Amino acid sequence: MTTHSIRTRLVAPALMVLGMLSAPAFAAAPAPAPTKEAPPAAAAPKPFKVPVRTQFKLDNGLEVSLLPYGDMPKVAIQLAIDTGNIHEKATETWLADLTGKLLSEGTTTRSAEQIAQAAAQLGGSLNIGTTMDQTYVGLEVLSESAPDAVALIADVIQNPAFPPAEVERVKGDLVREMAIYKSRPGTLADERLLQSLYGDHPYGRYFPPEAQLKGYTPEAVRAHYDANIGAARARLYVVGRFEPAPVEKAIRDAFTGWKAGAARLKNVPKQKVAKAVQFIDRPGSVQSTVRVAVKGLPPSSPDYVKQTVMNTLLGGYFSSRITANIREAKGYTYSPYSEVSTHLEDAYWVQNADVTTAVTGESLKEILKEVATLRKTPPPADELSAVQSYLAGSFLLQNASRNGIIYQLRFVDLHGLPDSYSQNYVQAVMAVTPEQVQQLAAKMLTREAMTFIVVGDQKVVAPQLKVVSPALK
């Protein structure tokens, strides 16, 4: 797990406050206070609508989705394979990442430079990534180049050369990348959190030992590729403006001969709860990085959308309760946020914050206070309505591009959801009630279920943490 572990967030822009003009000194009397007017009611959010995708499956198991979208003469093509860090053994941490990065470093007929040139000639650049559950190869090109883009992706995924010199170079890049990540308190907090939640499950192995990473050979990369990458675990998505017939022909020509490989394999973890605060000492640190986490609901849960609403209201956007408390009111931190991190049939909720060292305990106290309040009392209707409008607008914005549509299709397919999930998402968000939010918080956000991670100056911070637990580990 490399760059995909660095999360990005959409943050609502801050409101700009205009100063009041001073009244003239010679005014006979002060002007009456203006009457405060209620803002106009927000318009009902638009439903999410895209054309129905055309789907077919090759004999080797490759699933294909074709979806016409937009007016620009461009098309996004992405191959997603259900394998990633999840299929690494304890002695193979980051081997999936190394394998993924090497896919663009040469095939049996093209060098890395020739691959890049081929993509550029089509009007795009190859995008390859590895996540916990998937490896993907994508390319966005002009519509007329779609068949050639399909052929290029097929060559990259089916015929990697894994040149020994490139294996050494990319390993060196990963070693340097890992050193940078390990210097960041947020990364250290995330590493300890995943270790606490997942133990020796692949989700819990955040970094490999440096010697292990340096020891990976071209033969090890090839073995990982052969064991995990094949058509039976893959889905190909084509979204944009394109001619269906030549694109389908290109897909069949390029992928029919691809080996099926291993079938999809589930490896669902059993989450744990750390009974004591997990502390990573950084003497002299002026800030503490904190994580408060509980087991969450996966996307396949009927209450997943309710969880999304609950998370957003509590800490998931700029106007959330925890942000308003420890950022706006208290000034303890600049950018706290909560999120639900999902895997296949697994999820966890986590509140993240970097707080001033002297108020670490108070920050945790206020976070827990906001959680306790939501567990006891349904949110006001107007507060919930603002959250729902934000989520609906964000969802429509995120799906207003070709690659956004592909991401949504990948999400639905990975988690075994029907296409109606996306079509009905906005309506489902708007249907959540205050009572449902409170009931889910009461059930899910219990103190006994929480894992606490703190990275900071232990000498200064430890005495503050009795508000959470007297025990440190």
Contacts in CASP RR format, 6 or more apart in sequence:
PFRMAT RR
TARGET T0000
AUTHOR 0000-0000-0000
METHOD contacts of the structure
MODEL  1
MTTHSIRTRLVAPALMVLGMLSAPAFAAAPAPAPTKEAPPAAAAPKPFKV
PVRTQFKLDNGLEVSLLPYGDMPKVAIQLAIDTGNIHEKATETWLADLTG
KLLSEGTTTRSAEQIAQAAAQLGGSLNIGTTMDQTYVGLEVLSESAPDAV
ALIADVIQNPAFPPAEVERVKGDLVREMAIYKSRPGTLADERLLQSLYGD
HPYGRYFPPEAQLKGYTPEAVRAHYDANIGAARARLYVVGRFEPAPVEKA
IRDAFTGWKAGAARLKNVPKQKVAKAVQFIDRPGSVQSTVRVAVKGLPPS
SPDYVKQTVMNTLLGGYFSSRITANIREAKGYTYSPYSEVSTHLEDAYWV
QNADVTTAVTGESLKEILKEVATLRKTPPPADELSAVQSYLAGSFLLQNA
SRNGIIYQLRFVDLHGLPDSYSQNYVQAVMAVTPEQVQQLAAKMLTREAM
TFIVVGDQKVVAPQLKVVSPALK
1 85 0 8 1.000
1 94 0 8 1.000
1 97 0 8 1.000
1 130 0 8 1.000
1 131 0 8 1.000
1 132 0 8 1.000
1 206 0 8 1.000
2 94 0 8 1.000
2 97 0 8 1.000
2 130 0 8 1.000
2 174 0 8 1.000
2 177 0 8 1.000
2 178 0 8 1.000
3 177 0 8 1.000
4 129 0 8 1.000
4 130 0 8 1.000
4 131 0 8 1.000
4 132 0 8 1.000
5 181 0 8 1.000
5 187 0 8 1.000
5 190 0 8 1.000
5 206 0 8 1.000
7 339 0 8 1.000
9 337 0 8 1.000
9 339 0 8 1.000
10 317 0 8 1.000
10 394 0 8 1.000
10 398 0 8 1.000
11 317 0 8 1.000
11 318 0 8 1.000
11 335 0 8 1.000
11 337 0 8 1.000
12 317 0 8 1.000
12 318 0 8 1.000
12 319 0 8 1.000
12 390 0 8 1.000
13 318 0 8 1.000
14 318 0 8 1.000
23 30 0 8 1.000
23 31 0 8 1.000
42 385 0 8 1.000
42 389 0 8 1.000
44 430 0 8 1.000
45 388 0 8 1.000
45 389 0 8 1.000
45 392 0 8 1.000
45 393 0 8 1.000
45 396 0 8 1.000
45 426 0 8 1.000
45 430 0 8 1.000
46 396 0 8 1.000
46 426 0 8 1.000
47 423 0 8 1.000
47 426 0 8 1.000
47 427 0 8 1.000
48 395 0 8 1.000
48 396 0 8 1.000
48 399 0 8 1.000
48 422 0 8 1.000
48 423 0 8 1.000
48 425 0 8 1.000
48 426 0 8 1.000
49 423 0 8 1.000
50 67 0 8 1.000
50 69 0 8 1.000
50 399 0 8 1.000
50 405 0 8 1.000
50 422 0 8 1.000
51 67 0 8 1.000
51 68 0 8 1.000
51 69 0 8 1.000
52 67 0 8 1.000
52 419 0 8 1.000
53 65 0 8 1.000
53 66 0 8 1.000
53 67 0 8 1.000
53 409 0 8 1.000
53 419 0 8 1.000
54 65 0 8 1.000
54 66 0 8 1.000
54 67 0 8 1.000
54 244 0 8 1.000
55 63 0 8 1.000
55 64 0 8 1.000
55 65 0 8 1.000
55 66 0 8 1.000
56 64 0 8 1.000
56 248 0 8 1.000
57 63 0 8 1.000
57 64 0 8 1.000
58 64 0 8 1.000
58 231 0 8 1.000
58 251 0 8 1.000
58 252 0 8 1.000
58 255 0 8 1.000
58 256 0 8 1.000
59 256 0 8 1.000
60 230 0 8 1.000
60 231 0 8 1.000
60 232 0 8 1.000
60 255 0 8 1.000
60 256 0 8 1.000
60 257 0 8 1.000
60 258 0 8 1.000
60 259 0 8 1.000
60 260 0 8 1.000
61 231 0 8 1.000
61 232 0 8 1.000
61 234 0 8 1.000
61 260 0 8 1.000
62 231 0 8 1.000
62 232 0 8 1.000
62 234 0 8 1.000
62 235 0 8 1.000
62 236 0 8 1.000
62 255 0 8 1.000
62 258 0 8 1.000
63 234 0 8 1.000
63 235 0 8 1.000
63 236 0 8 1.000
63 413 0 8 1.000
64 235 0 8 1.000
64 236 0 8 1.000
64 237 0 8 1.000
64 238 0 8 1.000
64 248 0 8 1.000
64 251 0 8 1.000
65 235 0 8 1.000
65 236 0 8 1.000
65 237 0 8 1.000
65 238 0 8 1.000
65 409 0 8 1.000
65 413 0 8 1.000
66 238 0 8 1.000
66 242 0 8 1.000
66 244 0 8 1.000
66 247 0 8 1.000
66 248 0 8 1.000
67 237 0 8 1.000
67 238 0 8 1.000
67 239 0 8 1.000
67 240 0 8 1.000
67 405 0 8 1.000
67 409 0 8 1.000
68 240 0 8 1.000
68 241 0 8 1.000
68 242 0 8 1.000
68 244 0 8 1.000
69 239 0 8 1.000
69 240 0 8 1.000
69 241 0 8 1.000
69 402 0 8 1.000
69 405 0 8 1.000
70 240 0 8 1.000
70 241 0 8 1.000
70 402 0 8 1.000
71 241 0 8 1.000
72 241 0 8 1.000
73 142 0 8 1.000
73 143 0 8 1.000
73 144 0 8 1.000
73 241 0 8 1.000
74 140 0 8 1.000
74 141 0 8 1.000
74 142 0 8 1.000
74 143 0 8 1.000
74 240 0 8 1.000
74 241 0 8 1.000
74 402 0 8 1.000
75 140 0 8 1.000
75 141 0 8 1.000
75 142 0 8 1.000
75 143 0 8 1.000
75 146 0 8 1.000
75 149 0 8 1.000
75 238 0 8 1.000
75 239 0 8 1.000
75 240 0 8 1.000
75 241 0 8 1.000
75 242 0 8 1.000
75 247 0 8 1.000
75 402 0 8 1.000
76 138 0 8 1.000
76 139 0 8 1.000
76 140 0 8 1.000
76 237 0 8 1.000
76 238 0 8 1.000
76 239 0 8 1.000
76 240 0 8 1.000
76 402 0 8 1.000
76 403 0 8 1.000
76 405 0 8 1.000
76 406 0 8 1.000
77 138 0 8 1.000
77 139 0 8 1.000
77 140 0 8 1.000
77 141 0 8 1.000
77 146 0 8 1.000
77 149 0 8 1.000
77 150 0 8 1.000
77 153 0 8 1.000
77 236 0 8 1.000
77 237 0 8 1.000
77 238 0 8 1.000
78 136 0 8 1.000
78 137 0 8 1.000
78 138 0 8 1.000
78 139 0 8 1.000
78 236 0 8 1.000
78 237 0 8 1.000
78 403 0 8 1.000
78 406 0 8 1.000
78 410 0 8 1.000
79 136 0 8 1.000
79 137 0 8 1.000
79 138 0 8 1.000
79 153 0 8 1.000
79 157 0 8 1.000
79 234 0 8 1.000
79 235 0 8 1.000
79 236 0 8 1.000
79 237 0 8 1.000
80 134 0 8 1.000
80 135 0 8 1.000
80 136 0 8 1.000
80 234 0 8 1.000
80 235 0 8 1.000
80 236 0 8 1.000
80 237 0 8 1.000
80 410 0 8 1.000
80 413 0 8 1.000
80 414 0 8 1.000
81 134 0 8 1.000
81 135 0 8 1.000
81 136 0 8 1.000
81 157 0 8 1.000
81 228 0 8 1.000
81 229 0 8 1.000
81 230 0 8 1.000
81 233 0 8 1.000
81 234 0 8 1.000
81 235 0 8 1.000
82 133 0 8 1.000
82 134 0 8 1.000
82 233 0 8 1.000
82 234 0 8 1.000
82 235 0 8 1.000
82 264 0 8 1.000
82 414 0 8 1.000
83 96 0 8 1.000
83 133 0 8 1.000
83 134 0 8 1.000
83 135 0 8 1.000
83 228 0 8 1.000
83 229 0 8 1.000
83 233 0 8 1.000
84 96 0 8 1.000
84 130 0 8 1.000
84 131 0 8 1.000
84 132 0 8 1.000
84 133 0 8 1.000
84 134 0 8 1.000
84 135 0 8 1.000
84 228 0 8 1.000
85 93 0 8 1.000
85 94 0 8 1.000
85 96 0 8 1.000
85 97 0 8 1.000
85 130 0 8 1.000
85 131 0 8 1.000
85 132 0 8 1.000
85 133 0 8 1.000
85 202 0 8 1.000
85 203 0 8 1.000
85 205 0 8 1.000
86 132 0 8 1.000
86 133 0 8 1.000
86 202 0 8 1.000
86 203 0 8 1.000
86 267 0 8 1.000
86 343 0 8 1.000
86 344 0 8 1.000
87 96 0 8 1.000
87 202 0 8 1.000
87 227 0 8 1.000
87 228 0 8 1.000
87 265 0 8 1.000
87 267 0 8 1.000
88 94 0 8 1.000
88 95 0 8 1.000
88 96 0 8 1.000
88 202 0 8 1.000
88 205 0 8 1.000
88 224 0 8 1.000
90 200 0 8 1.000
90 205 0 8 1.000
91 212 0 8 1.000
92 220 0 8 1.000
92 224 0 8 1.000
93 205 0 8 1.000
93 207 0 8 1.000
93 208 0 8 1.000
93 212 0 8 1.000
93 213 0 8 1.000
94 174 0 8 1.000
94 178 0 8 1.000
94 207 0 8 1.000
94 208 0 8 1.000
94 213 0 8 1.000
95 216 0 8 1.000
95 220 0 8 1.000
95 221 0 8 1.000
95 224 0 8 1.000
96 130 0 8 1.000
96 135 0 8 1.000
96 224 0 8 1.000
96 228 0 8 1.000
97 130 0 8 1.000
97 174 0 8 1.000
98 167 0 8 1.000
98 170 0 8 1.000
98 171 0 8 1.000
98 174 0 8 1.000
98 213 0 8 1.000
98 216 0 8 1.000
98 221 0 8 1.000
99 130 0 8 1.000
99 135 0 8 1.000
99 221 0 8 1.000
99 224 0 8 1.000
99 225 0 8 1.000
99 229 0 8 1.000
100 128 0 8 1.000
100 129 0 8 1.000
100 130 0 8 1.000
100 135 0 8 1.000
101 128 0 8 1.000
101 129 0 8 1.000
101 130 0 8 1.000
101 170 0 8 1.000
101 173 0 8 1.000
101 174 0 8 1.000
102 160 0 8 1.000
102 162 0 8 1.000
102 166 0 8 1.000
102 167 0 8 1.000
102 170 0 8 1.000
102 221 0 8 1.000
103 128 0 8 1.000
103 137 0 8 1.000
103 156 0 8 1.000
103 157 0 8 1.000
103 160 0 8 1.000
104 112 0 8 1.000
104 115 0 8 1.000
104 116 0 8 1.000
104 126 0 8 1.000
104 128 0 8 1.000
104 156 0 8 1.000
105 112 0 8 1.000
105 160 0 8 1.000
105 161 0 8 1.000
105 162 0 8 1.000
105 163 0 8 1.000
105 166 0 8 1.000
105 170 0 8 1.000
106 112 0 8 1.000
106 114 0 8 1.000
106 115 0 8 1.000
106 156 0 8 1.000
106 160 0 8 1.000
106 161 0 8 1.000
106 163 0 8 1.000
106 166 0 8 1.000
107 115 0 8 1.000
107 155 0 8 1.000
107 156 0 8 1.000
107 159 0 8 1.000
107 160 0 8 1.000
107 161 0 8 1.000
108 159 0 8 1.000
108 161 0 8 1.000
109 155 0 8 1.000
109 159 0 8 1.000
110 118 0 8 1.000
110 155 0 8 1.000
112 166 0 8 1.000
115 126 0 8 1.000
115 152 0 8 1.000
115 156 0 8 1.000
116 125 0 8 1.000
116 126 0 8 1.000
118 152 0 8 1.000
119 125 0 8 1.000
119 126 0 8 1.000
119 139 0 8 1.000
119 141 0 8 1.000
119 149 0 8 1.000
119 152 0 8 1.000
122 139 0 8 1.000
122 141 0 8 1.000
122 142 0 8 1.000
122 145 0 8 1.000
122 148 0 8 1.000
122 149 0 8 1.000
122 152 0 8 1.000
123 141 0 8 1.000
123 142 0 8 1.000
123 145 0 8 1.000
124 139 0 8 1.000
124 140 0 8 1.000
124 141 0 8 1.000
125 139 0 8 1.000
126 137 0 8 1.000
126 138 0 8 1.000
126 139 0 8 1.000
126 152 0 8 1.000
126 153 0 8 1.000
126 156 0 8 1.000
127 136 0 8 1.000
127 137 0 8 1.000
127 138 0 8 1.000
127 139 0 8 1.000
128 135 0 8 1.000
128 136 0 8 1.000
128 137 0 8 1.000
128 138 0 8 1.000
128 156 0 8 1.000
129 135 0 8 1.000
129 136 0 8 1.000
129 137 0 8 1.000
132 202 0 8 1.000
132 203 0 8 1.000
132 343 0 8 1.000
133 343 0 8 1.000
133 344 0 8 1.000
133 414 0 8 1.000
134 410 0 8 1.000
134 414 0 8 1.000
135 229 0 8 1.000
136 410 0 8 1.000
137 153 0 8 1.000
137 156 0 8 1.000
137 157 0 8 1.000
138 153 0 8 1.000
139 149 0 8 1.000
139 152 0 8 1.000
139 153 0 8 1.000
140 402 0 8 1.000
140 403 0 8 1.000
141 148 0 8 1.000
141 149 0 8 1.000
143 240 0 8 1.000
143 241 0 8 1.000
143 242 0 8 1.000
143 243 0 8 1.000
146 238 0 8 1.000
146 242 0 8 1.000
146 243 0 8 1.000
146 246 0 8 1.000
146 247 0 8 1.000
146 250 0 8 1.000
147 246 0 8 1.000
147 247 0 8 1.000
147 249 0 8 1.000
147 250 0 8 1.000
148 250 0 8 1.000
150 236 0 8 1.000
150 238 0 8 1.000
150 247 0 8 1.000
150 250 0 8 1.000
150 251 0 8 1.000
150 254 0 8 1.000
151 250 0 8 1.000
151 253 0 8 1.000
151 254 0 8 1.000
153 254 0 8 1.000
154 254 0 8 1.000
154 255 0 8 1.000
154 258 0 8 1.000
155 254 0 8 1.000
157 229 0 8 1.000
157 258 0 8 1.000
158 255 0 8 1.000
158 258 0 8 1.000
160 225 0 8 1.000
162 218 0 8 1.000
162 221 0 8 1.000
162 222 0 8 1.000
162 225 0 8 1.000
163 218 0 8 1.000
164 218 0 8 1.000
167 216 0 8 1.000
167 217 0 8 1.000
167 218 0 8 1.000
167 221 0 8 1.000
171 213 0 8 1.000
171 214 0 8 1.000
171 215 0 8 1.000
171 216 0 8 1.000
172 214 0 8 1.000
174 213 0 8 1.000
175 210 0 8 1.000
175 213 0 8 1.000
175 214 0 8 1.000
178 207 0 8 1.000
178 208 0 8 1.000
178 210 0 8 1.000
178 213 0 8 1.000
181 187 0 8 1.000
181 207 0 8 1.000
182 188 0 8 1.000
182 207 0 8 1.000
185 280 0 8 1.000
185 282 0 8 1.000
185 285 0 8 1.000
185 287 0 8 1.000
185 289 0 8 1.000
185 354 0 8 1.000
185 455 0 8 1.000
185 456 0 8 1.000
186 289 0 8 1.000
186 354 0 8 1.000
186 455 0 8 1.000
188 280 0 8 1.000
188 289 0 8 1.000
188 455 0 8 1.000
189 280 0 8 1.000
189 289 0 8 1.000
189 290 0 8 1.000
189 291 0 8 1.000
189 352 0 8 1.000
189 453 0 8 1.000
189 454 0 8 1.000
189 455 0 8 1.000
190 206 0 8 1.000
190 291 0 8 1.000
191 206 0 8 1.000
191 207 0 8 1.000
192 278 0 8 1.000
192 280 0 8 1.000
192 453 0 8 1.000
192 455 0 8 1.000
193 278 0 8 1.000
193 291 0 8 1.000
193 293 0 8 1.000
193 350 0 8 1.000
193 451 0 8 1.000
193 453 0 8 1.000
194 203 0 8 1.000
194 204 0 8 1.000
194 206 0 8 1.000
195 204 0 8 1.000
195 206 0 8 1.000
196 272 0 8 1.000
196 274 0 8 1.000
196 278 0 8 1.000
196 451 0 8 1.000
196 453 0 8 1.000
197 203 0 8 1.000
197 204 0 8 1.000
197 271 0 8 1.000
197 272 0 8 1.000
197 293 0 8 1.000
197 295 0 8 1.000
197 348 0 8 1.000
197 451 0 8 1.000
198 204 0 8 1.000
198 269 0 8 1.000
198 271 0 8 1.000
198 272 0 8 1.000
199 272 0 8 1.000
201 267 0 8 1.000
201 269 0 8 1.000
201 270 0 8 1.000
202 267 0 8 1.000
203 269 0 8 1.000
203 343 0 8 1.000
203 346 0 8 1.000
227 262 0 8 1.000
228 262 0 8 1.000
229 261 0 8 1.000
230 258 0 8 1.000
230 259 0 8 1.000
230 260 0 8 1.000
230 261 0 8 1.000
230 262 0 8 1.000
231 255 0 8 1.000
231 258 0 8 1.000
231 259 0 8 1.000
231 260 0 8 1.000
231 261 0 8 1.000
232 260 0 8 1.000
232 261 0 8 1.000
232 262 0 8 1.000
232 263 0 8 1.000
232 264 0 8 1.000
233 261 0 8 1.000
233 262 0 8 1.000
233 263 0 8 1.000
233 264 0 8 1.000
235 410 0 8 1.000
235 413 0 8 1.000
236 251 0 8 1.000
236 255 0 8 1.000
237 406 0 8 1.000
237 409 0 8 1.000
237 410 0 8 1.000
238 247 0 8 1.000
238 251 0 8 1.000
239 402 0 8 1.000
239 403 0 8 1.000
239 405 0 8 1.000
239 406 0 8 1.000
239 409 0 8 1.000
240 402 0 8 1.000
266 344 0 8 1.000
266 345 0 8 1.000
268 344 0 8 1.000
268 345 0 8 1.000
268 346 0 8 1.000
269 343 0 8 1.000
269 346 0 8 1.000
271 295 0 8 1.000
271 346 0 8 1.000
271 348 0 8 1.000
273 295 0 8 1.000
273 448 0 8 1.000
273 449 0 8 1.000
273 450 0 8 1.000
273 451 0 8 1.000
274 451 0 8 1.000
274 452 0 8 1.000
274 473 0 8 1.000
275 469 0 8 1.000
275 471 0 8 1.000
276 469 0 8 1.000
276 471 0 8 1.000
276 472 0 8 1.000
276 473 0 8 1.000
277 452 0 8 1.000
277 453 0 8 1.000
277 454 0 8 1.000
277 465 0 8 1.000
277 468 0 8 1.000
277 469 0 8 1.000
277 471 0 8 1.000
277 472 0 8 1.000
277 473 0 8 1.000
278 451 0 8 1.000
278 452 0 8 1.000
278 453 0 8 1.000
278 454 0 8 1.000
278 473 0 8 1.000
279 454 0 8 1.000
279 455 0 8 1.000
279 456 0 8 1.000
279 458 0 8 1.000
279 461 0 8 1.000
279 462 0 8 1.000
279 472 0 8 1.000
279 473 0 8 1.000
280 453 0 8 1.000
280 454 0 8 1.000
280 455 0 8 1.000
280 456 0 8 1.000
281 456 0 8 1.000
281 457 0 8 1.000
281 458 0 8 1.000
282 455 0 8 1.000
282 456 0 8 1.000
282 457 0 8 1.000
283 457 0 8 1.000
283 458 0 8 1.000
283 459 0 8 1.000
284 357 0 8 1.000
284 456 0 8 1.000
284 457 0 8 1.000
284 460 0 8 1.000
285 357 0 8 1.000
285 455 0 8 1.000
285 456 0 8 1.000
285 457 0 8 1.000
286 356 0 8 1.000
286 357 0 8 1.000
287 354 0 8 1.000
287 355 0 8 1.000
287 356 0 8 1.000
287 357 0 8 1.000
287 456 0 8 1.000
288 354 0 8 1.000
288 355 0 8 1.000
288 356 0 8 1.000
288 357 0 8 1.000
288 360 0 8 1.000
288 363 0 8 1.000
288 454 0 8 1.000
288 455 0 8 1.000
288 456 0 8 1.000
288 457 0 8 1.000
288 461 0 8 1.000
289 352 0 8 1.000
289 353 0 8 1.000
289 354 0 8 1.000
289 453 0 8 1.000
289 454 0 8 1.000
289 455 0 8 1.000
289 456 0 8 1.000
290 351 0 8 1.000
290 352 0 8 1.000
290 353 0 8 1.000
290 354 0 8 1.000
290 355 0 8 1.000
290 360 0 8 1.000
290 363 0 8 1.000
290 364 0 8 1.000
290 367 0 8 1.000
290 452 0 8 1.000
290 453 0 8 1.000
290 454 0 8 1.000
290 455 0 8 1.000
291 350 0 8 1.000
291 351 0 8 1.000
291 352 0 8 1.000
291 451 0 8 1.000
291 452 0 8 1.000
291 453 0 8 1.000
291 454 0 8 1.000
292 350 0 8 1.000
292 351 0 8 1.000
292 364 0 8 1.000
292 367 0 8 1.000
292 368 0 8 1.000
292 450 0 8 1.000
292 451 0 8 1.000
292 452 0 8 1.000
292 453 0 8 1.000
293 348 0 8 1.000
293 349 0 8 1.000
293 350 0 8 1.000
293 351 0 8 1.000
293 450 0 8 1.000
293 451 0 8 1.000
293 453 0 8 1.000
294 348 0 8 1.000
294 349 0 8 1.000
294 444 0 8 1.000
294 445 0 8 1.000
294 446 0 8 1.000
294 449 0 8 1.000
294 450 0 8 1.000
294 451 0 8 1.000
295 347 0 8 1.000
295 348 0 8 1.000
295 349 0 8 1.000
295 444 0 8 1.000
295 449 0 8 1.000
296 307 0 8 1.000
296 340 0 8 1.000
296 347 0 8 1.000
296 348 0 8 1.000
296 349 0 8 1.000
296 444 0 8 1.000
297 303 0 8 1.000
297 304 0 8 1.000
297 307 0 8 1.000
297 340 0 8 1.000
297 347 0 8 1.000
297 444 0 8 1.000
298 304 0 8 1.000
298 342 0 8 1.000
298 343 0 8 1.000
298 344 0 8 1.000
298 345 0 8 1.000
298 346 0 8 1.000
298 347 0 8 1.000
298 415 0 8 1.000
299 342 0 8 1.000
299 347 0 8 1.000
299 411 0 8 1.000
299 415 0 8 1.000
299 417 0 8 1.000
300 345 0 8 1.000
300 415 0 8 1.000
300 416 0 8 1.000
300 417 0 8 1.000
301 307 0 8 1.000
303 440 0 8 1.000
305 425 0 8 1.000
305 428 0 8 1.000
305 429 0 8 1.000
305 432 0 8 1.000
306 432 0 8 1.000
306 436 0 8 1.000
306 437 0 8 1.000
306 440 0 8 1.000
307 340 0 8 1.000
307 349 0 8 1.000
307 440 0 8 1.000
307 444 0 8 1.000
308 340 0 8 1.000
308 391 0 8 1.000
308 429 0 8 1.000
309 384 0 8 1.000
309 387 0 8 1.000
309 388 0 8 1.000
309 391 0 8 1.000
309 429 0 8 1.000
309 432 0 8 1.000
309 437 0 8 1.000
310 374 0 8 1.000
310 437 0 8 1.000
310 440 0 8 1.000
310 441 0 8 1.000
310 444 0 8 1.000
311 338 0 8 1.000
311 339 0 8 1.000
311 340 0 8 1.000
311 349 0 8 1.000
312 320 0 8 1.000
312 387 0 8 1.000
312 390 0 8 1.000
312 391 0 8 1.000
313 320 0 8 1.000
313 321 0 8 1.000
313 374 0 8 1.000
313 379 0 8 1.000
313 383 0 8 1.000
313 384 0 8 1.000
313 387 0 8 1.000
313 437 0 8 1.000
314 320 0 8 1.000
314 321 0 8 1.000
314 322 0 8 1.000
314 338 0 8 1.000
314 351 0 8 1.000
314 370 0 8 1.000
314 371 0 8 1.000
314 374 0 8 1.000
314 441 0 8 1.000
315 321 0 8 1.000
315 322 0 8 1.000
315 323 0 8 1.000
315 336 0 8 1.000
315 337 0 8 1.000
315 338 0 8 1.000
315 351 0 8 1.000
316 323 0 8 1.000
316 337 0 8 1.000
316 338 0 8 1.000
316 339 0 8 1.000
317 323 0 8 1.000
317 337 0 8 1.000
317 387 0 8 1.000
317 390 0 8 1.000
319 386 0 8 1.000
319 390 0 8 1.000
320 337 0 8 1.000
320 338 0 8 1.000
321 370 0 8 1.000
321 373 0 8 1.000
321 374 0 8 1.000
322 336 0 8 1.000
322 338 0 8 1.000
322 351 0 8 1.000
322 353 0 8 1.000
322 366 0 8 1.000
322 367 0 8 1.000
322 370 0 8 1.000
323 336 0 8 1.000
323 337 0 8 1.000
325 366 0 8 1.000
325 367 0 8 1.000
325 369 0 8 1.000
325 370 0 8 1.000
326 332 0 8 1.000
326 333 0 8 1.000
326 336 0 8 1.000
326 353 0 8 1.000
326 355 0 8 1.000
326 363 0 8 1.000
326 366 0 8 1.000
326 367 0 8 1.000
327 333 0 8 1.000
327 334 0 8 1.000
327 335 0 8 1.000
327 336 0 8 1.000
330 359 0 8 1.000
330 362 0 8 1.000
330 363 0 8 1.000
330 366 0 8 1.000
332 353 0 8 1.000
332 355 0 8 1.000
332 356 0 8 1.000
332 359 0 8 1.000
332 362 0 8 1.000
332 363 0 8 1.000
332 366 0 8 1.000
333 353 0 8 1.000
333 354 0 8 1.000
333 355 0 8 1.000
333 356 0 8 1.000
333 363 0 8 1.000
334 354 0 8 1.000
335 354 0 8 1.000
336 351 0 8 1.000
336 352 0 8 1.000
336 353 0 8 1.000
336 354 0 8 1.000
336 355 0 8 1.000
337 351 0 8 1.000
337 352 0 8 1.000
337 353 0 8 1.000
338 349 0 8 1.000
338 350 0 8 1.000
338 351 0 8 1.000
338 352 0 8 1.000
339 349 0 8 1.000
339 350 0 8 1.000
339 352 0 8 1.000
340 347 0 8 1.000
340 348 0 8 1.000
340 349 0 8 1.000
341 347 0 8 1.000
341 348 0 8 1.000
341 349 0 8 1.000
341 350 0 8 1.000
342 415 0 8 1.000
344 414 0 8 1.000
344 415 0 8 1.000
345 415 0 8 1.000
349 444 0 8 1.000
349 445 0 8 1.000
351 367 0 8 1.000
353 363 0 8 1.000
353 367 0 8 1.000
355 363 0 8 1.000
357 456 0 8 1.000
357 457 0 8 1.000
357 460 0 8 1.000
357 461 0 8 1.000
358 460 0 8 1.000
360 454 0 8 1.000
360 456 0 8 1.000
360 461 0 8 1.000
360 464 0 8 1.000
360 465 0 8 1.000
361 461 0 8 1.000
361 464 0 8 1.000
361 465 0 8 1.000
361 467 0 8 1.000
361 468 0 8 1.000
362 464 0 8 1.000
362 467 0 8 1.000
364 452 0 8 1.000
364 465 0 8 1.000
364 467 0 8 1.000
364 468 0 8 1.000
365 467 0 8 1.000
368 447 0 8 1.000
368 467 0 8 1.000
368 468 0 8 1.000
371 441 0 8 1.000
371 445 0 8 1.000
374 437 0 8 1.000
374 438 0 8 1.000
374 441 0 8 1.000
374 445 0 8 1.000
375 438 0 8 1.000
375 441 0 8 1.000
375 442 0 8 1.000
375 445 0 8 1.000
375 446 0 8 1.000
376 438 0 8 1.000
376 442 0 8 1.000
377 438 0 8 1.000
378 433 0 8 1.000
378 434 0 8 1.000
378 435 0 8 1.000
378 437 0 8 1.000
378 438 0 8 1.000
379 434 0 8 1.000
379 437 0 8 1.000
379 438 0 8 1.000
380 434 0 8 1.000
381 434 0 8 1.000
384 432 0 8 1.000
384 433 0 8 1.000
384 434 0 8 1.000
384 437 0 8 1.000
388 429 0 8 1.000
388 430 0 8 1.000
388 432 0 8 1.000
391 429 0 8 1.000
392 426 0 8 1.000
392 429 0 8 1.000
392 430 0 8 1.000
393 426 0 8 1.000
395 425 0 8 1.000
395 426 0 8 1.000
395 429 0 8 1.000
396 426 0 8 1.000
398 404 0 8 1.000
398 407 0 8 1.000
398 408 0 8 1.000
399 405 0 8 1.000
399 408 0 8 1.000
399 422 0 8 1.000
408 422 0 8 1.000
409 422 0 8 1.000
411 417 0 8 1.000
412 418 0 8 1.000
412 419 0 8 1.000
412 421 0 8 1.000
412 422 0 8 1.000
452 468 0 8 1.000
452 469 0 8 1.000
454 461 0 8 1.000
454 465 0 8 1.000
458 472 0 8 1.000
462 472 0 8 1.000
465 472 0 8 1.000
END
